[in-house]
Amino acid sequence: MFFFCVCVCACVLPPEKNECPIDVYFTIDTSETIALQEPPPGSLVESIKKFTEEFVQRLDDAEFKGVVRLKWKIGGLHFSQTQRVFSNFTLKDEFITVSDRKISYLGKGTYIDCALSNMTRKILESPLYPRALRFAVVITDGHVTGNPCKGIKEAAEKARDENIRIFVVAASKNVDETGLKEIASSPSTVYRDNFMAVDLSQGKPLIQTDTIDRIIKTMVTHRQTCRDIKHDSWATRTKGEYLCVCIYVVASFFYFVLCFFDCIFVSVQGDPGRPGFSYPGPRGPSVTDPPPTALCLLTLASWSDTLT
């Protein structure tokens, strides 16, 4: 009976795959120091938008070796002295549509610490996958005009304390490298690594797709941590899993019934009869058989261990 159950379950259940949800949050500097790097003012912001769209286009849901299934959600804000959320966590197609329409040149000063604090709050508000891998991509030049939110170092540390891994991408080559490394997660050789969004040195803006590929590759390597995440909620069970559980319960019930009737109705061998009138051989040594109740309890104990 149990062999039958195992065979059916093997047929109806696909190989187990661990869901690996990944939240990626873009934090984009659209302040005056960014806008003035490429004429006319605001042009670099448009180039950064193209970089962001190209980045998100490459975030494809995928399976790795039939064990881990990646599922991406993307959100973002842009900032100067203030912050504007242009997209809550969503799928990539919707993110691209919204970001193209809502990211714009804000101008004025640059408060990176406030942007990081707001970024952390928004990532923690994600209702979709509370156990998701959390990444932030901060695109800025590292220059600040003030620190009204306790400074970059404290804001970045709070994000890291929430297991948010922060990649820092220079908007172009004109940057404050010290400020960029202060934002990035450790080690900076992984999360800063000379990432750049747009190269303006050739006389025209060139989107740095190599930066995109390297960051995504690093993100994907963290999928290994998803293998230990188990989704035990019944709400996540598939139809095949429900069917297997039902078959197992029914098979166990019939096994219990057979065991019960065997214990109750099968008699123990009676005493040996009288010796015959011929020349009988010597009687063998007596054997003490366990009583029916003991047999039943042993069988039921074995059945209980099997279920657990």
C-alpha positions in Angstrom: 0.0 0.0 0.0 2.8 2.4 0.9 4.7 1.5 -2.2 1.6 2.4 -4.2 1.4 5.7 -2.4 5.1 6.6 -3.1 4.7 5.7 -6.8 1.6 8.0 -7.2 3.3 10.8 -5.3 6.3 10.6 -7.6 4.1 10.9 -10.6 2.0 13.9 -9.4 4.7 15.9 -7.6 7.1 17.9 -9.7 10.7 18.3 -8.4 10.7 20.7 -5.5 11.7 24.2 -6.4 12.5 26.9 -3.8 11.0 30.3 -4.7 13.7 33.0 -4.5 12.0 36.4 -4.5 14.4 39.3 -5.1 13.5 42.9 -4.4 15.5 45.5 -6.3 15.1 49.2 -5.4 16.6 52.0 -7.6 17.5 55.2 -5.8 18.4 57.8 -8.5 20.0 61.2 -8.0 18.3 63.9 -10.2 19.7 66.9 -8.4 21.4 69.9 -9.9 25.0 68.5 -9.7 23.8 65.6 -11.9 21.9 67.7 -14.3 24.7 70.1 -15.1 27.2 67.4 -16.1 25.8 67.1 -19.6 24.3 69.9 -21.7 21.6 70.8 -22.0 20.7 70.6 -18.2 18.8 67.5 -17.5 20.2 65.5 -20.4 22.2 63.2 -18.0 19.0 62.4 -16.2 17.5 61.1 -19.4 20.5 59.0 -20.0 20.3 57.5 -16.5 16.7 56.7 -17.2 17.8 54.7 -20.2 20.4 52.9 -18.1 17.8 52.0 -15.5 15.3 50.7 -18.2 18.1 48.6 -19.8 19.0 47.2 -16.4 15.4 46.2 -15.5 14.9 44.7 -19.0 17.5 42.1 -18.1 15.9 41.0 -14.8 14.2 37.9 -16.1 12.4 35.4 -13.9 14.4 32.1 -14.3 15.0 28.7 -12.9 18.5 27.4 -12.0 19.1 23.6 -12.3 15.4 23.0 -11.5 16.0 23.9 -7.9 15.7 27.6 -7.5 13.1 29.9 -9.2 14.0 33.6 -9.3 11.2 36.1 -9.1 12.0 39.8 -9.4 10.1 42.8 -8.1 11.4 46.3 -8.8 10.7 49.7 -7.2 12.4 53.1 -7.0 12.6 56.7 -6.0 14.5 59.7 -7.3 15.8 62.6 -5.2 17.5 65.9 -4.7 16.7 67.8 -1.5 13.4 65.9 -1.5 12.5 62.3 -2.6 9.8 61.2 -4.9 8.7 57.5 -5.1 8.1 56.9 -8.8 7.3 53.1 -8.4 6.3 50.8 -5.6 7.5 47.2 -6.0 6.0 45.7 -9.2 6.9 43.7 -12.3 9.5 44.9 -14.7 7.1 45.9 -17.5 5.0 48.2 -15.3 8.2 49.6 -13.7 9.6 50.6 -17.0 6.4 52.3 -18.1 6.1 54.2 -14.9 9.7 55.2 -14.6 9.8 56.6 -18.1 6.9 58.9 -17.2 7.7 59.9 -13.7 11.5 60.3 -13.4 12.4 63.9 -14.1 15.0 66.5 -13.2 14.4 67.9 -9.7 17.4 70.2 -9.5 18.4 72.0 -6.3 20.6 70.4 -3.6 21.5 66.8 -2.8 20.5 65.1 0.5 21.8 61.5 -0.1 21.3 60.6 3.6 17.6 61.4 3.5 17.2 59.5 0.2 18.8 56.4 1.8 16.6 56.6 4.8 13.5 56.8 2.7 14.8 54.0 0.5 15.2 51.7 3.5 11.6 52.4 4.7 10.1 51.7 1.3 12.0 48.4 0.9 10.8 47.3 4.3 7.2 48.1 3.4 7.3 45.6 0.5 4.3 43.4 1.3 4.9 40.8 -1.4 7.8 38.7 -0.1 8.9 39.6 3.5 11.7 37.1 3.2 13.0 38.3 -0.2 16.6 39.0 -1.0 16.9 42.8 -0.8 19.1 44.9 -3.1 19.4 48.6 -3.7 21.0 50.3 -6.7 22.0 53.9 -5.9 22.9 56.0 -8.9 24.6 59.3 -7.8 27.8 61.3 -8.1 28.4 61.2 -4.3 28.3 65.0 -4.0 26.1 66.4 -1.2 24.9 69.9 -0.2 23.7 68.9 3.3 23.1 66.0 5.7 19.8 66.8 7.5 19.1 63.1 8.1 22.2 62.3 10.3 24.6 61.7 7.4 25.3 59.1 4.8 27.2 56.7 7.0 24.4 56.3 9.5 21.7 56.0 6.8 23.7 53.4 4.9 24.4 51.4 8.1 20.7 51.3 8.9 20.0 49.9 5.4 22.7 47.2 5.8 21.3 46.3 9.3 18.1 45.4 7.5 20.0 43.0 5.2 19.8 45.4 2.2 22.8 45.1 0.0 23.6 48.4 -1.7 25.3 48.7 -5.1 26.6 52.1 -5.9 26.7 53.3 -9.5 28.5 56.5 -10.5 26.2 58.6 -12.7 29.3 59.5 -14.8 33.0 60.0 -14.3 32.6 63.2 -12.3 32.1 61.8 -8.8 33.1 62.0 -5.2 34.5 58.5 -4.8 34.8 58.7 -1.0 31.1 59.5 -0.8 30.2 56.6 -3.1 32.2 54.0 -1.1 30.5 55.3 2.1 27.2 54.3 0.6 28.1 50.9 -0.7 27.8 47.7 1.2 31.0 45.8 2.2 33.2 44.8 0.5 33.3 47.9 -1.7 35.3 45.9 -4.2 32.0 44.0 -4.9 29.3 46.7 -4.3 31.2 49.7 -5.8 33.7 48.1 -8.2 33.9 51.2 -10.5 30.3 50.8 -11.6 29.2 53.6 -13.9 25.9 54.3 -15.6 26.8 56.7 -18.4 30.2 57.4 -20.1 30.3 61.0 -21.4 34.0 61.0 -22.4 33.4 60.0 -26.0 31.3 63.2 -26.8 28.0 61.3 -26.5 26.3 59.4 -23.7 27.2 55.7 -23.7 25.1 53.4 -21.5 27.5 51.1 -19.6 25.8 47.7 -20.1 28.9 46.0 -18.6 28.0 47.6 -15.3 24.5 46.1 -15.6 25.7 42.6 -16.3 28.2 42.6 -13.5 25.7 43.8 -10.9 23.0 41.3 -12.0 25.6 38.5 -11.9 26.4 39.3 -8.3 22.8 39.5 -7.4 22.1 36.1 -8.9 24.9 34.4 -7.0 23.0 35.1 -3.8 20.3 32.7 -4.9 22.2 30.0 -3.0 20.8 31.5 0.2 17.3 30.8 -1.1 17.8 27.0 -0.9 17.3 27.0 2.8 14.0 28.9 2.7 11.1 26.6 3.1 7.5 27.6 2.3 5.4 25.6 4.7 2.2 27.5 4.4 -0.7 25.4 3.1 -1.6 28.4 0.9 1.5 27.7 -1.2 0.8 24.0 -1.8 0.2 22.8 -5.4 -2.7 20.5 -6.4 -0.2 17.7 -6.8 0.9 18.1 -3.2 -2.7 18.1 -1.9 -3.4 14.9 -3.9 -0.3 13.2 -2.5 -1.3 14.1 1.0 -4.8 12.7 0.5 -3.4 9.5 -1.0 -1.0 9.1 1.9 -3.8 9.6 4.5 -6.1 7.1 2.8 -3.4 4.5 2.5 -2.5 5.0 6.1 -6.1 4.6 7.2 -6.4 1.3 5.3 -3.2 0.1 6.8 -4.5 0.9 10.3 -7.7 -1.0 9.6 -5.9 -4.1 8.4 -3.6 -3.9 11.4 -6.6 -3.6 13.8 -8.5 -6.5 12.4 -5.3 -8.6 12.3 -4.8 -7.9 16.0 -8.4 -8.6 17.1 -9.5 -11.5 15.0 -6.4 -13.6 14.3 -6.0 -16.1 17.1 -2.8 -17.3 18.8 -1.9 -20.9 18.1 -3.4 -23.3 20.6 -1.7 -25.8 22.9 -0.3 -28.9 21.3 -2.5 -32.1 21.3 -1.9 -35.3 23.2 0.9 -37.6 22.1 -0.2 -40.4 19.7 -0.1 -44.1 20.3 2.9 -44.6 18.1 6.5 -43.7 19.0 6.5 -39.9 19.1 9.6 -38.0 19.0 10.7 -35.8 21.9 8.6 -32.6 22.3 10.4 -29.4 21.4 11.2 -26.7 23.9 8.2 -24.4 24.7 8.2 -20.9 23.1 6.5 -18.0 24.8 4.4 -16.1 22.2 3.7 -12.5 22.8 0.0 -11.9 23.6 -2.2 -10.4 20.9 -2.3 -7.0 22.6 1.5 -6.7 22.5 1.5 -7.6 18.8 -1.1 -4.9 18.1 0.7 -2.2 20.0 4.0 -3.0 18.3 2.4 -2.8 14.9 0.6 0.5 15.7 3.8 2.0 17.1 5.6 1.0 13.8 2.8 2.7 11.8 3.0 5.8 13.9 6.7 6.1 13.3 6.1 5.8 9.6 3.7 8.7 9.5 6.0 11.0 11.4 
